[in-house]
Amino acid sequence: MRERRRVEGLQEWLYLVIGSALALYLVIGVIAWTWMIFAGVEVPAAFGTVLAAIVGSLAGILSPLRPPGRSEGAPDA
């Protein structure tokens, strides 16, 4: 039981680190994209795809694995 709590705590920290890194990459990407548009630099074609992948990854890491309010022993209806 203690090891399970330890693994869950480590998993929460890992989610926090990954989510923070993705959010930082997204902010940097949006700033770079805005700068390129205002500076008149041609934005690479795949830049939007990369930002969309970051947004999708961020949404995936922030969404819960289980619906809230259900316990592990609850029978499915």
N, C-alpha and C positions, 0 to 999 in steps of 0.2 A: 504494500500500500504506500509506503513511504517513497519507494522508488518511482511509483506511478505519479505521485505528486511532483517529484523532482523532474521527471520527464515532461509533465505538463507545464511546469514553470519554465523549463528550458525552451519548450515549444512556443510559449507566449512571448518570451524574449526574442526568439528567432523571428516570429511574426512581426514584432515591433521593429526590429532592425530592417527586415525586408521591406515593410511598409514605409518606413522612414526613407530608406534609400530610393524606393520608387517615386515617392512624393518629391524628393529632392531632384531626381532626374527629370521629372515632369516639369517642375518649376524652371530648371535650367533650360530645358528644351523649349518651353514657351517663351522665355526671355530671348533665347537665341533666335527663334523663329521671328519674333517681333522685331528684333534688331535687324535681321536680314531684310525684312520687308521695308522698314523705314530707311535703311541704308541703300536700298536699291540693289542689293546682292540677290542673285537668282537663288531661290530656295531649291535644294535638291529634291528630286521627285519622290524619293523614298522617305523624306523627313516626316511627312504626315503619317506614313505607315508606322514608323518607329514610335512616334508619339501615341498613336492609337494602340500599339502593342503595350506601351507602358501604362496607358489608362486601363486597358483590359486586365493587365496583371495586377494593377492596384485594386481594381474592383474585385478581382478574384481573391486577393489576400485579405480584403476587408470584409467580405461576405462571410457569414457564419457557416460552419460546416454542418450544423444541425439546426433545425428550426428552434426558436426559443420556446421555453415552456414545456419541453418534453423531457422526461427523464429516460435513462437508459433502459429501465425495466418496464416502461409503459408499453402495453400491447398496441399493435397497429389496428386501427379501426377499418 
